[in-house]
Amino acid sequence: MSIPDVAPLLEGEPVHDQVVFETRLQRYWPDLLSALGGAYPDSAPEMGRRLVMIAAENFRQRPADLRLLDLRRHADPQWFSRPQMMGYATYADLFGGTLAGVGEKVDYLAELGVTYLHLLPLLKPRPGPNDGGYAVMDYRAVRDDLGTIDDLRELATVLRGKGISLTLDLVLNHVAAEHEWAAAARSGDPYFRGFFHMFADRTLPDAYEATLPEVFPDFAPGNFTYDEDSHSWVWTTFNTWQWDLNWHNPDVVYEFADLICWLANLGVECLRLDAIAFLFKRMGTNCQNQPEVHAITQALRTVARIAAPALIFKAEAIVGPADLAPYLGVGKHAGKVSDMAYQNSLMVQIWSALAAKDTRLFCAALNRFPAKPPTTVWDTYLRCHDDIGWAIDDGDAASVGLNGFEHRHFLADFYAGLYPMSDARGLVFQENLETGDRRISGTAASLLGIEAALGRGDAAQLDRAVERLLLAHHLVLGFGGLPLLWMGDELALRNDYHFLDEPEHVDDNRWVHRPRMSWEIAALRHEPGTVEHRVWHGLRHAISVRASLPALDAAVETEIADPVNPAVLVFVRRAPTQTMVGVYNVTDREQSLPRWVVPVGNWAWDALTEETPLTDGPLAVAPYQTRWFVQGV
């Protein structure tokens, strides 16, 4: 099929901008047709033409400064993989009160070294329970308490001026039951009924349920909800008031393609594609990770590349290793779907290694991951807004002599503070009595012993807990990818138990690790001797050092060395101009490594201390110490 003629659509635009758009269209038209053919084989050509029209119309609306940003991103297409990239994630209201308030705190983020800010759900949610904002009622408005769309546009501009890219959540799988599409479907509008999965009786829902897991078995069992108004069973994977969208319908694709371009024109530079694994439904499966998900993502990304190429995608796909790689692109989709994806296994294995004081499971699990496309990036993190689920694979556990069920039980006990000698102060979230699964809520500082040590006034244990927290962050920073800090971790904020006093939060203990930023506590980062000062400056130093190391470009793959000493992790990263070897002692005792485990010459230096301590003898590593040995430029 020939490329659509867009000249009439771009009439009146500057000639050079018309040429730019047409050049992008020529480059990406084959990718768009290929993607649509994978998900909508009977309507791909028609859909392609319609999506190009959407891209052209949004390009016409794109502000001049963002068109310039597009050109700059073309000059450095891997901008988001550079070692200078440092992420920070928070809720806008908890961090700054309003969108304007966040803008007033941008200097704080810049001081820390942040270049990427993820503001969790702020598009207008349904009133009442809303899954932390992931039940969106209006994608083109923000929460009333945060401000307006104009405030969001202004914030994006302020952040961009400080070199910080704004990321927002885009919920793809479902909308709130109060969304205008759902309201129209409920009233019987046949066009909008086609936006959802609605059934007159339980015949098909029961057939699907035979192979569907439950996401929230405690408070939202099952995957279908009866809607009295429409006399229909509606697919509701997550909650009764979150209606799953029907991505089999091309009209849903058009709506989201237009929405994505509109958000990009506000100045959003990255979209976190929430619940992306659930988009496509197929009878007889768990309706997750279906091949069409990746085709749809490629189609949406291609539209964005044509209209607003400064925008990138991040997949929120918390799935197993075998299913994760396709979200970054494999086979025909390689490098054409999401630009980033969460490295959930790294997070889980860091917590496991610190609890067990043993790295063998970490090495076995992470070495199973295939190489990702070099143009894509892992998002690495220690904590996020969610609970920690102990995604320990039984096969990985067995390969190092562990029982998977028992190890998951141990980790839940350890971080809930139930294990002997554990100083963790986590809360059990979503316990499943049938499977024994228990997830854990809590801030990084409280899970790693800082809360307990402060409560006891134990200075020695506090020192160890601070060292343990910094080591955990060093593991994230030194693994590669784009590291993300959860708000408050840079200040070692402890659990916030005030959620128990808030009716809307009391039944969800994940709010224990979603504290409101205390700017009085933040000021303690300037007070030597405080925990806040030690953690802030320890992290700030590591972030600064990281930014200077070519070996930590995300395009470089991490090699995880065999656990010669199971107490010590060794990462090797070989860039064209530099080799870096990260050494991490995950225990509270000094450890030793044979010199040959660190494959750099004696003239290498420790980038964190600027020392050159290597000799021909064994390498001593202090308790919870990190060494970044660097050789080359």
N, C-alpha and C positions, 0 to 999 in steps of 0.2 A: 504493500500500500504506500502511496506517495505521501510525503510530508505535507501536512495542511498548510495552505497559504495564509500566513498571518498578517500580511501587509495591510489589509483593510482594518484589522483589529488594532494595529499599532499606528494608524494614521495620526499625524500630529505630534508624535514623539520625536525627540532629537534623532537625527539620522544615525549617529554612532550608537545610540541605545537600541534602535531597531536592529542594527547589524549584530550587536551583542546578543539580543534575544534570539534572533534567527540562527546565529551560530550555536547557541546552546541547544536550540530545538533540533538542529541537525545532529548534534552530538548525542542527544539523549532519546530521540524518537525511537530508535531500535530497542533500547532498554524498556521504554514505556510499552511498546507493542508486545515485547516478549513477556513482560510481567503480566499484562492483562490477559494474554493468551494462556498463562498458567492458572489463572483463577476464574476467568470469564471467557472461555474459548469461543462461545457462540456470539459474543458481542464485543470482542476486543477492538476492531477497527472503529466502530461507532463510539465506544467509550474513549478511545484515544483522541479522536477529534474533539469530543466534549471536554476532556481534561486539558487539552491544549488551549481551548478557549478560556477556561478558568484560569490557567496560568497567565495568559496574555492580559486578561482583564486585571488581574492582581498586579502584574508587572507595571501596568499603566498607573496604578495607585501607589507604587513603591516610591517612598521619599528619596530625594537625590542623595542624601548622606548614606542611606542604606544601599543604594546602587553602587556607590563608591566602595562601601564595605564589601560588597559582592566581588568587585574587581580585586580588592586586596586579598580576599580569601582565595581567589583563583591563582594569585601569584604565590600563595603559600597554602596549598590545599590540605596540608597536614598540620595546620596551625594548632589543632586541638590535641596533637600528640607530643608537643614539645615539652621538655622537662620543666619549663617555666610555668606550665599549667598547674594550677592548684585549685581544687574545688572546695566549696563550702555549701552546706545544705541546712535549711531552716524553714520554719513557718514565718511568714512576714509579720503577723501580729505578735508572735512571741519574741521576735528579734527587734522590731522597731515600732510596733503598735499599729502603724498604717504604712501604706506604700511610700508616702512622703517621709515617714519616720525612718524607713529603711534607707532612703536616699541620704538622710542626715548622718547615717552611720557608715557610709561608704569608706571613709578614711580609716576606720577601724579595720575593715576587711583588707584594704590596700596595705596597711601596716603589717598585717599578718602574712601578706604575700598571695592573697586570693586573686585569681584571675577568672573564676567561673563560679557563679552564684546560682544555686538551685533553690527557688522559692517553692515550697510545697503547695498543694492545691489552694489556689486563690480565685479561680473562676467560680461564679456564683453557684453555690450548692443549694440543695433543698433545705427548707427549714426543718429543725429538729435533727434527729440522728442522720448523719450523712457520710459515715465511713471516713471520718477525718478529712472531708472535703472531696472525696472521690465519687460522690453522687451528685453530678453536675446538673443543675436545672437550666443554666444559660451559659453557653460557651463564650458569648460575646459581651459578658458583663463580669465585673469582679464583685467580691463580697462587699456588701454595703458598708461594713465597719472598716474596710481597708481603703476605700476611696473609689475612684472612677477609672474608666479605661484611659482617660487622659492622664491620670496619675501614673498608671502603669507605663504608658508611652514615655512619660517624663523620667520615670525611674530607669527605664532601659537606656535612655539617652545619657543620664548621669553616670550609670555604670559603664557604659561604653567609653565615656570620656576618661574613665580611670583604668581602662584596659580590662574590664570585667565583663564577661559574657553572661547574659541572663538565660536561665533555663526555667521552663514551666512544665507542669504536668498536662498531658493531653490524654484523657480517659477515652480509650477507643472501644472497649468491649461493651459498655453500657452507659445509659443515662439515668438520671433520677426519674422516678415515676411521675414527677411534676413537670418534667421537661415538656415544652410545647409539642414536640413530636408525639410523646406518650399520651398527652392530653387529647390530641387529635385522634390518635389510634383508639383510645378509650371511648371516644364519642362515636366511633364507627367509621371514620374516614378511611376508605379502602387504601388510598395512597400511603397514608402513614401507618396503617396496620402492616403494610409491607416492610416497614422499617424494623419490625420486631418479630420474634418467634411467638405466635399466638395460636392456641389450639382449642378447639371446641370441646374436647373431652380428654381423658387421661390416656388414651390409647398410645399415641406417639410419645408423650412425656414418660410414660412407664417404660416404653421400649428404650428410650434414651437413658433413663435412670439406671438401667441394668449395668451400664459400664461407666457411669459418671461418679467421680469422687465428690465429697462434700468439702467445700472450702472452710466454712464456719459451722461445724457440726453442732456446737453448743447452742448458738443463738440464731442460726439460720439453716436448719437442716433441710435437705432436699435441694433441688435445682429448679423447681417450678412453683409458681404462686398463682392461686386463683384470684382473678380480678372480677369483682362483683359487677362493676359498671359495664364492662365489655363482655361479661359472661364467657371469659376465656382463661385458659391456663397460659401464663406468660413465663418465658424462660428467665430465671433470675438466679444466676450462678452465685452471686455474693450475698445479697440481701433482698428481702421481698420488695423493697422500694428502689432497687437498681435493676432496670429492665435491659436485658441483653439486646444489642443491636443485631440486625440481620445483615451480615456482610455478604451474603449471597446476592443481595440487591444492589445493582450498580448505583442507584440513587443515593445510597449511604456513602459510597465512595466519593461521589461528586460533592456531597455536603462537607465531608472531612477534607477533601483536597482544597476546597475554597477556604475552609476554616484555618487550615495549616498556613496557607499563604497570607491570610489576614493577620494571623498572629505574628508571622515573620515581618510583616509590614509595620507592626507596633515596635519592632526592635528586638523581639525574642530571637536568640541565636541558637537555642537547642530546645528540642521538645522531648520530654521523657514520655515514651509511649507506654502508658499504663495498661496493665492486664492484657498485653498484646498476645500472649500465648493462647488466649481463649477465643479469639475472633471467629474462627471458622468451625462450624458444627458438622460432624459426620457420624451417622448412626453406627453403633458397634465399636466406637472408640471412646476415649476419655475426653474428646473434644478439646484437646490441647495440642499445640505444636503441629498442627496439620500443615501440609505443604503449601496450601493456599495462603497461609498467614505470611509466608515469606514473599510470595508473589504480590500480595496486596501491599506489603511494606515497600517493596521495590517500586511499585507503581506510584505510591504516595511520595516516596523520596525523589523519584524522577521528576514529578511535577514541581516539587520544591527546587530541585536543581535547575530547572528551566526558569522558574519565576524569581527565586530568591536563594541563590546558592550559598549565601552566608549561613543559612540554616542547616543544622545537622540534627540527626535523630539518635536517641538513646533508647535501647530496648529495656523495658522492665520485665525481664524474663527470668524469674527465679526457678530455674529448672535444672535437671541433672546435666552432667558434662556431655553426654551423648546428644542431648537436645539443645544445648546452649550454642554450640558453634554455628548452627544455621542462622541464628539471629544476627550474626556478623557476616554471614554469607559463605556458603560453600557451593561447589559445583557451578551451575550457571548463574547463581545469585552472588557469587564471590565479589565482595567489595561493593555491592549494589543495594544492600538493604540498610540495616542500622549501622551508623558510624561507631557507636559505642554500645557496650552491654555491661551489666554488673557482673563482677567476678565474685559471686556469692560464696563459692567454695573456699576462696582464699580467706574470707572473713571467718567462716566456720572453723577452718583448720588452724587459724591463729589462736582462737579461743581454746580449741582442743589441745594444741601443743602447750599452751601456758598452763592449763589445768593438769595435764598429764606429765609435764616437764619432759616431754619426749616428742621428737620430730618425725618419727618413722611413718606415722599415718599421714602427716602433712605431705611428706615426699611422695608416698604412694599415690595419694589422691590427686595432687596437683600435676604429677608427671603423666597422668592419664589424659590430660587435656591436649587435643591436637593444636597445632600452630594455627593461629587466626590469620585472616588476610592482613598483610602488612599495612594496609591503609586504614585499618580499624584499631580501636582502642578498648582495653578493659577499663571499666570504672572500678577502682579498688577502694575499699573502705573497711573501717573497724566497727563502726556503729552507724545506724541510720534511724529513721523515724519509727521503724517497725521492731517487732520482737525478734529474737534470735531463734530460728528453728534448727535443730541439730541434724542437718542433712549429711549424715555419715552413711556412706554406702557400705552395705554388708560385705560386698566383695573386697573393697579397699581395706576394711577392718580385718577381714580374714587373712589378707595377704601379709599382714604384719603381726599375726597371732592374736588378734582381738576379736571378741564377739560384738558385732555391731549393735545389737539391742542393749547389751550390758554397758557398752561404752556410751551410748546415747543416754542411758539411765544415769551413769556416772556424771556426765557433763551437766545434766539437769540438776542433779543433787549438788554438784560442786558450786554452780553459779547461783543456786538458790540459797547457798550457805548452809546446806544440810549435811554436807560431807565433812567428816572430822578434819579439823584444822583449816577449813576453808574460811577465808576472810571476805568472800563475795557476799554482796547484799542484793541479789536479784529477786524478782517476783515471778512465780510460776504463772504462765499465761496459756489458756486454752488446753488444759490437761485432758487427754483422751484416755479414759479408764480402760477402754477395750484394747487399744494398741500400746498403751503406756507412754505415748508421745506427750512430752511437756516442753513448751517453748518458754523462753525467759525474757523478761523485761528488765531494764535497768540501764543507767548511764555507764559509760566505760569506766569512769573513776570509781563508781560504787562496785562494779563487778570485779575490779582489779584490786580492791582492798583499801582504797583511800578513805572511804567513808568509815570503815571499821577501825582503821588505825587512828583517825582523828577522834572517833568516839571514845577510844581507850586512852588517848593521849600518849600513844606509843611512838616515840620519835624514830626509833630504829625501823619499826615496821612501816612507818610512813615513808621513810627514805626508800625502802624496798618497793613499796607500792608505786611511788612516783617513777622509779626506775623501770618498773614493769609496764606502766602506762606508756612511757616514752618508747620503750622497746617495741611495744605493740604498734605504735604509730610509725616507728622506723621501718617495721616490716612492710607496712602499707606503702610508705614513701619509696622504699627501695625495691619494691617488686616490679615497678614499671606501671604503665597505664596512666590514667588520670586519677590521682588520689582525691578522695572526698573526706572532708571533716564534717562531723555532725555538730551543730551549734552547741557550744559550751564545752566540748571536749578539749579545746585549746586552753580552757581555764580549769579543767578538772572539775566541772560542775557535778555535784552529787545528785542522787535521787531526789526528786521533788514530790513529797508525799501530800502536797496540797490538793492533788487531784481527787483525793478522798472526800474533800469538802465541796466538790463541784458535781451537782447532780448529773450533768451531761457526760461526765468522765468517770464517775465512780465505778462503773461496771467494766471499764477498759483500763487495765493497769499499765498499758503502753504509755499512758500519759505520765508515768513516773519518770520516764527519760525524755520527756518533752517539756522541760522547764521554761519558764519565761526568763529571758536574758536579764540578769541583774547587772546594770551598768555600774553599780557600786562595787560589786564583786569584780567586774572587769577592770576597774581602776586598780585593783590589787596587783595586776600584772606589773605595775611600776614599783611595787614594794618588795625589795629583796628579802628573801627568807620565807615568803609565803608560798604555799603550794601553787597558787595561781601564777606567781612570778616564775617559779621553777619550770612549770609545765609550758607556759606560754613561750618563754625564751628558749627552752629546749626544742620545742616544735618549730619556732620561728627560725632558729639556726639551721635545723635540718632542712626546712623548706628552702631557705636561701642557698644552702649547699647543693641541694638537689637541682635547683634551677641552673647551676653552673656545669652540670655533668652531662655531656652528650650521650653517655652510656645509658642514661635514664630516659631517653626519648622512647615513647611508647611503641615505636616501630621495631625496636629491638626486642627479641624474645628473651625471656628469663630461663636460664638453665638451672634446674634445682639439683644440686650435687647429692650423691648418695650419702645417707647419714652415717658417716664414719664414726662420729661421736653423736649418738642420738639426742644429746642435750643441745646440739648446736645446728642451726640451719645455715646453709651456704648457698647463696644465689650468685650465679655468674652471668654477666651481661656483656656481650662483645659487640660494641659499635665499631664502625670502620676506623675511627680515630682514637678509640679509648676502650679499655677493658676495665670493668669494675667487678669486684668480688665483695658481696655483702656477707658479713659473718654476724650471727645473732645467737646469743646464749639465752635460751628460754627458761633457765633455772636460776635459783638463788645461790648457786655455788660456782666458784671459779671452775672453768673447764679448759681442756687442752685439745688442740688439733694438730695433727701432723702437718708439717710445712707444705707438703706436696698437695694438700687439699685446697690451698690458695694459689691458683695458677697465675700469679703475677711475679715479676722480678723483685729482688731485694730493694730496688730503687723506687718501688711504688710507695705511695703515701696514703695515709688515712685521711680522707677528705673531711671527715667530721672534726678531726683534731689537728690536721695539718702536720702530723707526726710521720716519721718514716721508721717505724719500729721493727720492720721485718728483718729476721735473721734466718740462718739456716736451721735453727733448732725448732722445737715445737712452739706453736703459737698459743699463748695464754689469753683467755677471754674471761674478763671479770663477770660477776653475777649481773644478769640482764643487760650486758653490754652489747652495743652495736659497733661494728667496724666496717667502714666503707673504703676498702683498699682500691686505689685507682692507679692505672698505668696508662700513659699516653697523654694526649692533649688535654 
